[in-house]
Amino acid sequence: MDSTANPMAFESFIGPGEAAHFLSCTPRHLLRMARAMEIPAHPLRRGSRNQWRFLRSELSAYMTNQMVAVQGKIVHGSPSGTRQKGQG
């Protein structure tokens, strides 16, 4: 099987700086979310501390799921949310 058949098979890990840039947040916030297991992350044990690595495809899927969840709440939420401005 050649490598072009499954390009995801060779995806490289990215560090917190690049992952934070991809998610438009600070590296500090990204690491906080990684430690709290709020985002997909891979801890690599180096000495007494973890070094966190990320896969761009997992972060992209995470963001897509977050957007769908937010849109679902807006679409399926209380319709009074849009009417409150017109109601006194």
C-alpha beads as a LAMMPS data file, in Angstrom:
LAMMPS data file: protein, C-alpha beads

88 atoms
87 bonds

1 atom types
1 bond types

-500.0 500.0 xlo xhi
-500.0 500.0 ylo yhi
-500.0 500.0 zlo zhi

Masses

1 110.0

Atoms # bond

1 1 1 0.000 0.000 0.000
2 1 1 1.514 3.324 -0.961
3 1 1 1.598 6.346 1.369
4 1 1 -0.665 8.478 -0.871
5 1 1 -3.594 6.132 -0.206
6 1 1 -3.811 7.264 3.424
7 1 1 -2.127 10.639 3.981
8 1 1 -3.294 10.730 7.618
9 1 1 -1.120 7.710 8.408
10 1 1 1.939 9.967 8.494
11 1 1 0.580 13.041 10.247
12 1 1 3.205 14.712 12.409
13 1 1 2.600 15.932 15.915
14 1 1 2.710 19.674 16.496
15 1 1 3.827 21.496 19.620
16 1 1 1.766 23.746 21.878
17 1 1 2.813 26.951 20.102
18 1 1 1.631 25.818 16.690
19 1 1 -1.496 24.166 18.146
20 1 1 -2.382 27.357 20.051
21 1 1 -1.950 29.394 16.875
22 1 1 -4.203 26.934 15.012
23 1 1 -6.909 27.307 17.703
24 1 1 -6.377 31.072 18.083
25 1 1 -5.591 30.909 21.788
26 1 1 -2.504 31.292 23.937
27 1 1 -0.161 28.351 24.520
28 1 1 -0.841 28.687 28.244
29 1 1 -4.603 28.338 27.739
30 1 1 -4.071 25.410 25.370
31 1 1 -1.929 23.570 27.932
32 1 1 -4.521 24.243 30.621
33 1 1 -7.194 22.652 28.405
34 1 1 -4.884 19.722 27.611
35 1 1 -4.231 19.019 31.306
36 1 1 -7.981 19.195 32.001
37 1 1 -8.559 16.786 29.079
38 1 1 -10.869 19.285 27.390
39 1 1 -9.103 18.954 24.031
40 1 1 -7.427 16.030 22.257
41 1 1 -3.794 15.961 23.386
42 1 1 -0.957 13.497 23.774
43 1 1 1.298 13.809 26.823
44 1 1 4.855 12.650 26.285
45 1 1 6.764 11.934 29.456
46 1 1 10.121 13.734 29.472
47 1 1 11.716 13.593 32.894
48 1 1 9.404 14.723 35.658
49 1 1 7.049 16.715 33.396
50 1 1 4.827 15.976 30.437
51 1 1 5.441 17.573 27.084
52 1 1 2.182 17.910 25.230
53 1 1 1.827 17.225 21.524
54 1 1 -1.191 17.605 19.292
55 1 1 -2.485 16.353 15.964
56 1 1 -3.894 19.067 13.733
57 1 1 -6.581 16.683 12.416
58 1 1 -7.805 15.991 15.971
59 1 1 -7.855 19.698 16.814
60 1 1 -9.754 20.420 13.603
61 1 1 -12.323 17.711 14.411
62 1 1 -12.612 19.078 17.957
63 1 1 -13.305 22.590 16.637
64 1 1 -15.854 21.263 14.137
65 1 1 -17.663 19.412 16.929
66 1 1 -17.629 22.533 19.099
67 1 1 -19.106 24.612 16.287
68 1 1 -21.818 22.029 15.621
69 1 1 -22.663 21.921 19.342
70 1 1 -22.942 25.709 19.517
71 1 1 -25.008 25.872 16.337
72 1 1 -27.224 23.090 17.668
73 1 1 -27.909 25.088 20.811
74 1 1 -28.747 28.173 18.754
75 1 1 -30.950 26.293 16.290
76 1 1 -32.597 24.001 18.832
77 1 1 -32.511 26.400 21.766
78 1 1 -35.364 28.453 23.097
79 1 1 -36.873 30.486 20.274
80 1 1 -37.591 33.241 22.782
81 1 1 -33.892 34.159 22.595
82 1 1 -34.521 36.096 19.393
83 1 1 -37.863 37.490 20.543
84 1 1 -36.626 38.997 23.785
85 1 1 -35.386 42.140 22.016
86 1 1 -38.837 42.828 20.575
87 1 1 -40.598 42.050 23.854
88 1 1 -40.449 44.705 26.494

Bonds

1 1 1 2
2 1 2 3
3 1 3 4
4 1 4 5
5 1 5 6
6 1 6 7
7 1 7 8
8 1 8 9
9 1 9 10
10 1 10 11
11 1 11 12
12 1 12 13
13 1 13 14
14 1 14 15
15 1 15 16
16 1 16 17
17 1 17 18
18 1 18 19
19 1 19 20
20 1 20 21
21 1 21 22
22 1 22 23
23 1 23 24
24 1 24 25
25 1 25 26
26 1 26 27
27 1 27 28
28 1 28 29
29 1 29 30
30 1 30 31
31 1 31 32
32 1 32 33
33 1 33 34
34 1 34 35
35 1 35 36
36 1 36 37
37 1 37 38
38 1 38 39
39 1 39 40
40 1 40 41
41 1 41 42
42 1 42 43
43 1 43 44
44 1 44 45
45 1 45 46
46 1 46 47
47 1 47 48
48 1 48 49
49 1 49 50
50 1 50 51
51 1 51 52
52 1 52 53
53 1 53 54
54 1 54 55
55 1 55 56
56 1 56 57
57 1 57 58
58 1 58 59
59 1 59 60
60 1 60 61
61 1 61 62
62 1 62 63
63 1 63 64
64 1 64 65
65 1 65 66
66 1 66 67
67 1 67 68
68 1 68 69
69 1 69 70
70 1 70 71
71 1 71 72
72 1 72 73
73 1 73 74
74 1 74 75
75 1 75 76
76 1 76 77
77 1 77 78
78 1 78 79
79 1 79 80
80 1 80 81
81 1 81 82
82 1 82 83
83 1 83 84
84 1 84 85
85 1 85 86
86 1 86 87
87 1 87 88
